[in-house]
Amino acid sequence: MARVRLTVEARREEILRAAVSQIEARGLAALRIADVAQELGVSNALVVYHFASKEKLVAAAYAHAAEADLAHLRALLAAPDSALARLRAAVRWYAPTGEAKGWRLWIEGWAAALRDAELREVAAELDRAWKQAIAEVIEAGVAAGEFSVADPAEAAWRLTALLDGLAVQATAYPGNLPGARLAEWVDAALERELGLDPR
């Protein structure tokens, strides 16, 4: 049976989804263009046509997956709730005990970015976007009088740094800390950053 001819945009999207699938299955370092092509039943040359090198494919796949997480975060932060409710929902989803699925991909991307300038640029831009989204909802909470934070951008940095660090520990060493303990630490950090009464 002949394959359906896709638009350039649809084909790129299909390749990116397959690349993310292969990274999740094999790891970033082990990703091969041949594996992506085989998953789709296309030639290696077609993948290379759309992404000139493995490095470009990896950077684009990483951005593709991270943008999906970022879109979900923005949707949580745009809910018609109080700033505190939106921030709690976002932090609980993003925390290592939450429903965010991309931690392994994020962590592998950070490690690979140490040696890959293109991936480092993509990762840095996405990281800035995460911090900015969190900072904006903290600013909204300050403006609404829900909490008092001297520097929302710094608070966003500290919160995301804690979550990132806990996620590395939970992903690299599963079972070392109970999920309930991690959740308590995340809630306590949120209360500290926003100056909330723990009660």
Solvent accessible surface area in square Angstrom, and as a share of the most:
residue,aa,sasa,rsa
1,M,238,1.06
2,A,92,0.71
3,R,116,0.42
4,V,117,0.67
5,R,226,0.82
6,L,62,0.31
7,T,93,0.54
8,V,95,0.55
9,E,126,0.56
10,A,41,0.31
11,R,26,0.09
12,R,79,0.29
13,E,63,0.28
14,E,29,0.13
15,I,0,0.00
16,L,19,0.09
17,R,132,0.48
18,A,2,0.02
19,A,0,0.00
20,V,20,0.11
21,S,47,0.30
22,Q,21,0.09
23,I,2,0.01
24,E,102,0.46
25,A,82,0.64
26,R,122,0.44
27,G,14,0.13
28,L,7,0.04
29,A,98,0.76
30,A,53,0.41
31,L,1,0.01
32,R,137,0.50
33,I,29,0.14
34,A,37,0.29
35,D,5,0.02
36,V,0,0.00
37,A,1,0.01
38,Q,142,0.63
39,E,81,0.36
40,L,27,0.13
41,G,56,0.54
42,V,25,0.15
43,S,65,0.42
44,N,74,0.38
45,A,72,0.56
46,L,50,0.25
47,V,0,0.00
48,V,63,0.36
49,Y,164,0.62
50,H,23,0.10
51,F,7,0.03
52,A,69,0.54
53,S,36,0.23
54,K,68,0.29
55,E,89,0.40
56,K,92,0.39
57,L,0,0.00
58,V,9,0.05
59,A,3,0.03
60,A,25,0.19
61,A,0,0.00
62,Y,1,0.00
63,A,25,0.19
64,H,49,0.22
65,A,18,0.14
66,A,3,0.02
67,E,84,0.38
68,A,64,0.50
69,D,23,0.12
70,L,3,0.01
71,A,60,0.46
72,H,81,0.36
73,L,0,0.00
74,R,119,0.43
75,A,66,0.52
76,L,43,0.22
77,L,16,0.08
78,A,80,0.62
79,A,32,0.25
80,P,139,0.87
81,D,80,0.42
82,S,55,0.35
83,A,2,0.01
84,L,43,0.21
85,A,43,0.33
86,R,45,0.16
87,L,0,0.00
88,R,56,0.21
89,A,44,0.34
90,A,0,0.00
91,V,3,0.02
92,R,123,0.45
93,W,30,0.11
94,Y,18,0.07
95,A,3,0.03
96,P,26,0.17
97,T,63,0.37
98,G,29,0.28
99,E,127,0.57
100,A,16,0.13
101,K,173,0.73
102,G,11,0.11
103,W,22,0.08
104,R,137,0.50
105,L,9,0.05
106,W,17,0.06
107,I,38,0.19
108,E,47,0.21
109,G,0,0.00
110,W,68,0.24
111,A,49,0.38
112,A,28,0.22
113,A,7,0.06
114,L,132,0.66
115,R,188,0.69
116,D,29,0.15
117,A,66,0.51
118,E,71,0.32
119,L,0,0.00
120,R,112,0.41
121,E,128,0.57
122,V,35,0.20
123,A,8,0.06
124,A,39,0.30
125,E,93,0.42
126,L,7,0.03
127,D,40,0.21
128,R,133,0.49
129,A,18,0.14
130,W,7,0.03
131,K,17,0.07
132,Q,95,0.42
133,A,10,0.07
134,I,7,0.03
135,A,5,0.04
136,E,89,0.40
137,V,4,0.03
138,I,0,0.00
139,E,83,0.37
140,A,39,0.31
141,G,0,0.00
142,V,55,0.32
143,A,93,0.72
144,A,72,0.56
145,G,64,0.62
146,E,61,0.27
147,F,15,0.06
148,S,96,0.62
149,V,17,0.10
150,A,116,0.90
151,D,57,0.29
152,P,23,0.15
153,A,51,0.40
154,E,92,0.41
155,A,0,0.00
156,A,0,0.00
157,W,150,0.53
158,R,120,0.44
159,L,3,0.01
160,T,3,0.02
161,A,57,0.45
162,L,58,0.29
163,L,3,0.01
164,D,22,0.11
165,G,37,0.35
166,L,15,0.07
167,A,0,0.00
168,V,51,0.29
169,Q,89,0.39
170,A,29,0.23
171,T,34,0.20
172,A,58,0.45
173,Y,115,0.44
174,P,105,0.66
175,G,77,0.74
176,N,111,0.57
177,L,63,0.31
178,P,85,0.54
179,G,38,0.36
180,A,72,0.56
181,R,112,0.41
182,L,7,0.04
183,A,41,0.32
184,E,103,0.46
185,W,102,0.36
186,V,4,0.02
187,D,36,0.19
188,A,37,0.29
189,A,5,0.04
190,L,1,0.01
191,E,31,0.14
192,R,169,0.62
193,E,31,0.14
194,L,0,0.00
195,G,63,0.61
196,L,35,0.17
197,D,80,0.42
198,P,105,0.66
199,R,244,0.89
